[in-house]
Amino acid sequence: MKAQKGFTLIELAVVIAIIGILAAVALPRFGDTTAQAELSNIKDLKSQLTSAAAIYTAEQAATPNGFNDYVSSATTATKPMTMALGGFGPNAASSACTVAATTVTCTGTFNKWNVTYNFNGGGGITGTATGKNGNTGTKTF
């Protein structure tokens, strides 16, 4: 008699079970990558706003009084030393961030977060991101 070669049904079932367990553990870790990527982009904008405030201070020899001094909601800068937010974020074309004296609010700009940046004087900026569209939690940075 010739010996048959191959895997037994039990061996195949064990391999499939191991792959299933690994997938069940790994998939939730990758499920929230969009929210994490957007949060990184949001934190980067905070750094850009802080840098723009420092540049404004250096160029004007005066501390800005608020975002209105150096940030614009338009797609292009409206005056010298103005940072334009019109092209920022994944939904920037349909919903740009709005700029007020001491706040920049980005409610429709991101898919997973509503964001508010607060100007605290002297160029200090803080931010809060609140989850939306199935994303929960609040992040402060």
C-alpha positions in Angstrom: 0.0 0.0 0.0 1.1 3.5 -0.7 1.0 6.1 2.1 -1.3 9.0 1.3 0.1 12.5 1.8 -1.8 15.5 3.0 -3.3 17.2 6.0 -6.0 15.7 8.2 -9.2 17.5 8.7 -8.3 18.2 12.4 -5.0 19.8 11.4 -6.9 22.1 8.9 -9.5 23.0 11.5 -6.8 23.9 14.0 -5.1 26.2 11.5 -8.4 27.9 10.6 -9.2 28.4 14.3 -5.8 30.0 14.9 -6.3 32.4 11.9 -9.8 33.3 13.2 -8.5 34.1 16.7 -5.7 36.2 15.3 -8.1 38.1 13.0 -10.5 38.7 15.9 -7.7 40.2 18.0 -6.1 42.3 15.2 -9.1 43.8 13.3 -10.4 46.0 16.2 -6.9 47.5 16.4 -7.1 48.7 12.8 -10.8 49.6 12.8 -10.3 53.1 14.2 -7.4 54.2 12.0 -9.4 56.9 10.3 -10.2 58.6 13.6 -6.5 58.3 14.8 -5.2 59.7 11.5 -7.6 62.6 11.7 -6.6 63.2 15.3 -3.0 63.4 14.3 -4.0 66.0 11.6 -5.9 68.0 14.2 -2.9 68.0 16.6 -0.7 69.1 13.7 -3.0 72.1 13.0 -2.6 73.1 16.6 1.2 73.2 16.1 0.7 75.2 12.9 -1.5 77.7 14.7 1.1 78.1 17.5 3.9 78.6 14.9 1.8 81.1 13.0 1.3 83.1 16.3 5.0 83.1 16.9 5.7 84.3 13.3 3.1 87.0 13.7 4.8 88.1 17.0 8.2 88.2 15.4 7.1 90.1 12.3 4.7 92.6 14.1 6.7 92.9 17.3 3.4 92.5 19.1 1.5 89.5 20.5 -1.7 88.7 18.5 -4.9 89.4 20.3 -6.7 86.4 18.9 -7.0 84.2 15.8 -8.5 87.1 13.8 -5.0 88.7 13.7 -3.4 85.9 11.8 -5.9 83.2 10.7 -8.5 83.2 7.9 -11.3 80.8 6.9 -10.6 81.6 3.2 -8.7 79.3 0.9 -6.0 81.9 0.4 -4.4 84.4 2.8 -6.5 87.6 3.0 -3.6 89.8 4.3 0.1 89.4 4.9 1.1 86.9 7.6 -2.3 85.3 7.6 -2.7 81.5 7.8 -5.5 80.2 5.5 -7.6 77.3 6.7 -9.9 77.0 3.6 -8.1 73.9 2.3 -7.6 72.1 5.6 -9.1 68.6 6.4 -10.8 65.9 4.4 -14.0 67.9 4.0 -12.5 71.3 3.6 -14.1 72.0 0.3 -17.6 71.7 1.7 -17.0 72.8 5.3 -14.1 75.0 6.2 -13.1 75.8 9.8 -14.6 79.1 11.0 -12.4 81.7 12.7 -13.6 83.9 15.5 -11.6 86.2 17.9 -10.5 83.5 20.3 -11.8 80.3 18.7 -11.3 78.3 15.6 -14.2 75.7 15.1 -14.0 72.8 12.7 -17.4 71.0 13.0 -17.8 69.6 9.4 -14.2 69.5 8.4 -13.5 66.0 9.8 -15.5 62.8 9.5 -14.8 61.6 13.0 -14.3 64.7 15.1 -15.7 68.1 15.9 -12.8 70.3 16.9 -12.4 73.6 18.7 -9.1 75.5 19.2 -9.0 78.2 21.9 -6.6 81.2 21.9 -5.4 81.7 25.4 -3.4 84.9 24.9 0.3 85.2 24.4 0.1 82.7 21.6 -1.0 79.8 23.9 -3.5 77.5 22.1 -5.5 74.6 23.5 -7.8 72.3 21.6 -10.7 69.9 22.2 -11.8 67.1 19.8 -15.2 65.5 20.4 -16.1 62.3 18.6 -19.0 62.1 16.0 -20.4 59.6 13.5 -19.9 56.6 15.7 -16.7 57.8 17.2 -17.0 58.4 21.0 -14.8 60.2 23.5 -13.3 63.6 23.9 -9.6 64.4 23.4 -7.9 67.5 24.9 -4.5 68.7 23.5 
